[in-house]
């Protein structure tokens, strides 16, 4: 038995090492076309995370609608009972729910596009995630909102994981591949 142990390759193997810095010109190059492209795990995982982010948004909208009167009275210091502003407060809830639903539908559409390899959708979702993380960080630093499980912990965690998954080299390569109509090669039977 050799020093390498059982089942270790005996011949020389070539492993391409990843550099610590990639020049911008290399990042802008198109990936060579592939005959058959498999969806990388990073892209699939990123898509699932975007869908989970949409589900978290739906839960947040439902909980906001259920606690709307309390939010208006305690956060905005507006007394609602028996006042003419009650209709305006209800219109505000409707506006928030409609805008939130539109944003969630757009995120769901972007998740579908990422699944099929859209680079623009991947970059857009990463920009949204970066903006959400930055806003949560600024709110935490200024003391407006504390990052807890009840507030923004779940959404910030999902945004960070989305950013990590979709910014990977494999996800980038899958999204930036040249789109051709090449058919997979057929292998002749032996």
C-alpha positions as CSV (number, residue, x, y, z in Angstrom):
1,X,0.0,0.0,0.0
2,X,1.4,3.4,-0.9
3,X,1.6,6.4,1.4
4,X,-1.3,8.1,-0.4
5,X,-3.7,5.6,1.0
6,X,-6.3,3.4,-0.5
7,X,-8.2,4.7,-3.6
8,X,-6.0,7.8,-4.1
9,X,-5.1,8.7,-7.7
10,X,-1.7,7.5,-8.7
11,X,-1.1,9.7,-11.7
12,X,-0.5,13.4,-11.8
13,X,-3.7,15.5,-11.5
14,X,-4.1,19.0,-12.7
15,X,-6.1,21.3,-10.4
16,X,-6.9,24.8,-11.5
17,X,-6.3,27.1,-8.6
18,X,-8.5,30.1,-8.3
19,X,-6.6,33.4,-8.0
20,X,-7.3,35.8,-5.2
21,X,-7.8,38.7,-7.6
22,X,-9.5,38.5,-11.0
23,X,-8.9,41.5,-13.3
24,X,-12.1,43.3,-14.4
25,X,-11.4,42.4,-18.1
26,X,-11.5,38.7,-17.3
27,X,-14.8,39.1,-15.3
28,X,-16.3,40.9,-18.3
29,X,-15.5,38.0,-20.7
30,X,-18.2,35.7,-21.8
31,X,-17.9,32.1,-20.7
32,X,-17.3,29.6,-23.5
33,X,-20.4,27.9,-24.8
34,X,-21.1,24.5,-23.3
35,X,-22.7,21.6,-25.0
36,X,-24.8,20.7,-22.0
37,X,-25.2,22.9,-19.0
38,X,-26.2,21.7,-15.6
39,X,-27.7,24.2,-13.2
40,X,-25.2,24.7,-10.4
41,X,-26.2,24.1,-6.8
42,X,-25.4,27.7,-6.0
43,X,-28.0,28.9,-8.5
44,X,-30.6,26.4,-7.3
45,X,-30.0,27.3,-3.7
46,X,-30.1,31.0,-4.5
47,X,-33.4,30.5,-6.2
48,X,-34.9,28.7,-3.2
49,X,-33.6,31.4,-0.9
50,X,-35.4,34.1,-3.0
51,X,-38.6,32.1,-2.8
52,X,-38.1,31.8,1.0
53,X,-37.6,35.6,1.0
54,X,-40.9,36.0,-0.8
55,X,-42.6,33.8,1.7
56,X,-41.1,35.8,4.6
57,X,-42.4,38.9,2.9
58,X,-45.9,37.4,2.7
59,X,-45.8,36.5,6.4
60,X,-44.6,40.1,7.2
61,X,-47.5,41.6,5.2
62,X,-50.1,39.4,6.9
63,X,-48.8,40.2,10.3
64,X,-48.7,43.9,9.5
65,X,-52.3,43.8,8.3
66,X,-53.3,42.0,11.5
67,X,-51.6,44.6,13.7
68,X,-52.2,47.7,11.6
69,X,-54.2,49.6,14.1
70,X,-51.7,49.0,16.8
71,X,-48.8,50.0,14.6
72,X,-50.6,53.2,13.6
73,X,-51.4,54.1,17.2
74,X,-48.1,53.2,18.8
75,X,-45.6,53.9,16.1
76,X,-47.2,56.9,14.4
77,X,-49.1,58.2,17.5
78,X,-52.4,58.6,15.7
79,X,-55.6,57.8,17.6
80,X,-58.0,56.1,15.2
81,X,-61.3,55.4,17.1
82,X,-64.2,57.6,16.0
83,X,-62.1,60.0,13.9
84,X,-62.4,60.9,10.3
85,X,-58.7,59.9,9.7
86,X,-59.8,56.2,10.1
87,X,-60.6,56.0,6.4
88,X,-57.2,57.5,5.5
89,X,-55.5,55.0,7.8
90,X,-57.3,52.1,6.1
91,X,-56.3,53.5,2.7
92,X,-52.7,53.6,4.0
93,X,-52.9,49.9,4.8
94,X,-54.3,49.1,1.4
95,X,-51.5,51.1,-0.3
96,X,-48.8,49.3,1.8
97,X,-50.3,45.9,1.0
98,X,-50.6,46.6,-2.7
99,X,-47.1,47.9,-3.0
100,X,-45.7,45.0,-0.9
101,X,-47.6,42.5,-3.0
102,X,-46.2,44.0,-6.2
103,X,-42.7,43.9,-4.9
104,X,-43.2,40.2,-3.8
105,X,-44.6,39.3,-7.2
106,X,-41.6,40.9,-8.9
107,X,-39.2,39.0,-6.6
108,X,-41.0,35.8,-7.4
109,X,-40.6,36.5,-11.2
110,X,-36.9,37.2,-10.6
111,X,-36.6,33.9,-8.9
112,X,-38.0,32.1,-11.9
113,X,-35.7,34.0,-14.2
114,X,-32.7,33.1,-12.0
115,X,-33.7,29.5,-12.2
116,X,-33.5,29.6,-16.0
117,X,-30.2,31.5,-16.0
118,X,-31.0,35.2,-16.3
119,X,-27.9,37.2,-15.4
120,X,-29.9,40.5,-15.2
121,X,-32.3,38.9,-12.7
122,X,-29.4,37.6,-10.7
123,X,-27.7,41.0,-10.5
124,X,-31.1,42.7,-9.7
125,X,-31.7,40.3,-6.8
126,X,-28.2,40.8,-5.5
127,X,-28.7,44.6,-5.6
128,X,-32.0,44.3,-3.7
129,X,-30.3,42.1,-1.1
130,X,-27.4,44.5,-0.8
131,X,-29.9,47.4,-0.3
132,X,-31.9,45.5,2.3
133,X,-28.8,44.6,4.2
134,X,-27.5,48.1,4.1
135,X,-30.8,49.6,5.3
136,X,-31.0,47.1,8.2
137,X,-27.4,47.9,9.2
138,X,-28.1,51.6,9.1
139,X,-31.3,51.2,11.1
140,X,-29.4,49.1,13.7
141,X,-26.5,51.6,13.9
142,X,-28.8,54.6,14.3
143,X,-30.8,52.7,17.0
144,X,-34.2,52.9,15.1
145,X,-34.6,49.2,14.8
146,X,-32.9,46.4,16.6
147,X,-32.0,43.3,14.6
148,X,-33.9,40.6,16.5
149,X,-35.7,37.5,15.5
150,X,-39.0,39.4,15.9
151,X,-37.9,42.2,13.6
152,X,-35.4,41.8,10.7
153,X,-33.1,38.9,11.6
154,X,-34.7,36.4,9.3
155,X,-34.9,38.7,6.3
156,X,-31.3,39.9,6.7
157,X,-30.1,36.4,7.1
158,X,-31.9,35.3,3.9
159,X,-30.5,38.4,2.1
160,X,-26.9,37.5,3.1
161,X,-27.3,33.9,2.0
162,X,-28.9,35.1,-1.3
163,X,-25.9,37.3,-1.9
164,X,-23.4,34.6,-1.1
165,X,-25.2,32.0,-3.3
166,X,-25.8,34.2,-6.3
167,X,-22.4,35.8,-6.3
168,X,-20.5,32.5,-6.5
169,X,-18.4,31.8,-9.5
170,X,-20.6,28.9,-10.5
171,X,-23.8,31.0,-10.5
172,X,-22.0,33.7,-12.4
173,X,-20.8,31.3,-15.0
174,X,-24.2,29.7,-15.4
175,X,-25.9,33.0,-15.8
176,X,-23.3,34.5,-18.2
177,X,-22.9,31.5,-20.5
178,X,-23.3,32.1,-24.2
179,X,-26.9,31.2,-25.2
180,X,-26.8,29.1,-28.2
181,X,-29.0,26.4,-29.6
182,X,-26.4,23.7,-29.5
183,X,-27.8,20.3,-28.9
184,X,-26.1,17.9,-26.6
185,X,-23.7,15.5,-28.3
186,X,-25.0,12.0,-28.7
187,X,-22.6,9.3,-27.8
188,X,-22.6,6.3,-30.0
189,X,-23.3,3.0,-28.2
190,X,-20.2,0.8,-27.9
